[in-house]
Structures are given as C-alpha cells and as structure tokens.
Amino acid sequence: MPNLFISLSKTQIVKSDDVIALLDLLRGYKKIAVVTGKNHFKVSSHYERVYNVLSSLGGEFVIVSEVEPNPTLENIDFCYDILRSFKPEILVGIGGGSVMDATKAIALKLANDGIDVWDCVEGNVIPERALPTVMVPTTSGTGSEVNRYSVITNKVKVQKRALRSQAIYPKYALLIPSMTSDMNKHLTAITAIDALSHAVESLVSKNSNPISESLSEKAIRLILSNIFVAYNNGGDLISRENLQFASTLGGLAIDITGVGLMHAIEHPITARFPHISHGQGLAILFRKVVEHSFMFNVEKYKKVADAFGIKVRGNNDMVVMHTLIDAIDYLVTYLGLNKKLSDFGVEKSDLKHIAEDAVTYMGRSIASSPYSPSKDSIEKILREVF
C-alpha cells in the first residue's frame, strides 16, 4: 500500500447554543465584515441578535447582504468592491453553502489585491493566503464551513466549478443548531440531499480510506435517522443538531476524497440552469448514478447500503443494489424532490451539452468515482432522468 497522507481540516469547529459565542471568536478584531444572502438570514429571528453581538464588540463592522444562490464571479466581485475600501480584518459568513463559498472567495480577493478568482479555479494562480473567516451555517448541506472548496459559476464560460485552496479553510466553523431551525421543508430537503450525496460519493470514491469512510458512514446514519423528524417538525433542535453535524462530517469527508459523478453531472446542469437548486439537481440524479455505478464498486456500495440500514449479509449483490435504489427513491419522493430535468425547462437538445461539459471540466470528480463514464454514457444517464 502506498504512503497515505491525510490532512484533516484546518478549521476549528465550535459548537454552541447561541450566537453569543461569536464574541470570543471575534474579540480583538477592530474591523469585521459579515457576508450573507439577500433573504434567508436577513428575515430570520437571528439577525438582530448577531447585530447586537457585533455592536457589543466596540469595533467597526459592516453587513453585506448581497450573495446570490449559486454565486457568480460578478456577484463575488460586487461584494468585493463593497468591502475593499472598508478593509476588514476578518469575514463572517452567515448562511448556506452559497454564502460560505462566496465568503471564502471574497476573503481570497481581499488578501491578494483583487486577484482573479477564476485564475485560481483553473489553477493558473495558487494563492497562499486569504483573510481569516468564521462560518456560521444556517443550512445543513454543503459542509463548506470546514473545507477548502468554494464553488463558483462563470456565466461567460457557462461553467460551475470548485476553487480548491488551502488558503481558504475557514478559521472557525460555529455550529449553532437553532440557526438552521428557520429552514422550511423544501430547504430542509434539498440541503439534506446535498449532505447525503457528499457522504455517499466520498464513501465509494477511489480516494476513500478508513478515516473518510468513518466520517461518511456516520453522516449517512445521522441524516437518515433525523431527516424525517426535521422535515416534519423544523423546530426539533435534536434533529437539527444531528443534521448539522452530518453536514459537517460530509464536508470533512469530501475534503479528503473530493466529490464524484453526481456532482460532476450536476454542476454543468445548474451552470446552464441556475434556477435549479443544487440539492434538487442531485436528487434528480441520485438514483440513476447509483444504479450505473453500483457494480463497479460493490463492496463500497454495500457499506452505503449498510449505513442506510439495509440488510447486506445473506443477500446477493443485485438484491442489495435494488433495495438501496428503492430506499433512495423513497427518500427523494417523501421529500418532494422526485422531479425530472424536463420539469425545469431543460430540453432534450441540452443533454449533449451538459454531458460534454461534464467530461470537459469535471474530469477530476469523474476520475474519483467508481467508474469513469464516457460522454455518451453520461448523456444516457441524463436521458434517463429527463
């Protein structure tokens, strides 16, 4: 076996019951910028409490509520332009994956004289520093609070790709379960599917190892044992806490292994059709990607099935595969996400372009998957979910 080097996240994870914990994490900083989205956090019951915490620190602070879903280069540049004259010492990202990803990219630009973020995405520039960040997730999906990824959309190139950089690990991830309790049913559903996809893809990845597998298996179990309660009773803080931990575990797992085929196909879909949420796109693909991949890594998928609570021992491979697929179908249907691409305005003529995009710029994720399908094979999967 070759030498194995695993570097777990540089982020310090802080669990708290209240935003008052920000006081300790931000003490000593004189200029603080909060980055958030245009809607969710601003209308939540937590906004005023965060404002009061920032006010009590005695320094200067600004709140930039401009991050859009699936943040684009233009959106990141807009937020950067607002903040560069303020010259913050630290950024606080409060929101879901889009907010946290944008906060990382903005922190990179601020620390590197307005560096071209897309040059970093493409690997042409490897930045060594970024402003420190504190991430306060208000959803339980991406795990971006603990990893080195920032997913960005380039509207000109029609690409949605991940910036990977050691420089953008958050300094702190502040987990407050009550901050996720304002999610409605749909947001609870799509973020849970995102977290579940991370755990499943990491577990079956060619890059997996016993450490990443342990993280993934625990994340799967936590999601499946808590999603139904959280979906039906959003105020249940026990299920919210468990889903939040599951999301963070999934974020740690993909930080080790990367994502896989589901994401390799989904990113090109939502690059072209940004009105489709990331979690919904994954839900559309989930069953078929597992079906096409299962026999290429049966033992790993049996671990997935076991984490789902499916009896593996004594059943043959095909029984396990179909039972796992049925379980995924049930979950996606229960959560109201059993849709097709055509439901969102995707045309058949678009499928070949999505498949071409996947093999063109998502090759790294495809390569880490149990098998590496051709463009034609990816188009076949797309036709089956059309």
Secondary structure, 3 states (H helix, E strand, C coil): CCCCCCCCCCCEEEECCCHHHHHHHHCCCCEEEEEEECCCCCCCCCHHHHHHHHHHCCCEEEEEEEECCCCEHHHHHHHHHHHCCCCCCEEEEEECHHHHHHHHHHHHHHHCCCCCHHHHHCCCCCCCCCCCEEEEECCCCCCHHHCCEEEEEECCCCEEEEEECHHHCCCEEEECHHHHCCCCHHHHHHHHHHHHHHHHHHHHCCCCCHHHHHHHHHHHHHHHHHHHHHHHCCCCHHHHHHHHHHHHHHHHHHHHHCCCHHHHHHHHHHHHCCCCCHHHHHHHHHHHHHHHHHHHCHHHHHHHHHHCCCCCCCCCHHHHHHHHHHHHHHHHHHCCCCCCHHHHCCCHHHHHHHHHHHHHHCHHHHHCCCCCCCHHHHHHHHHHCC
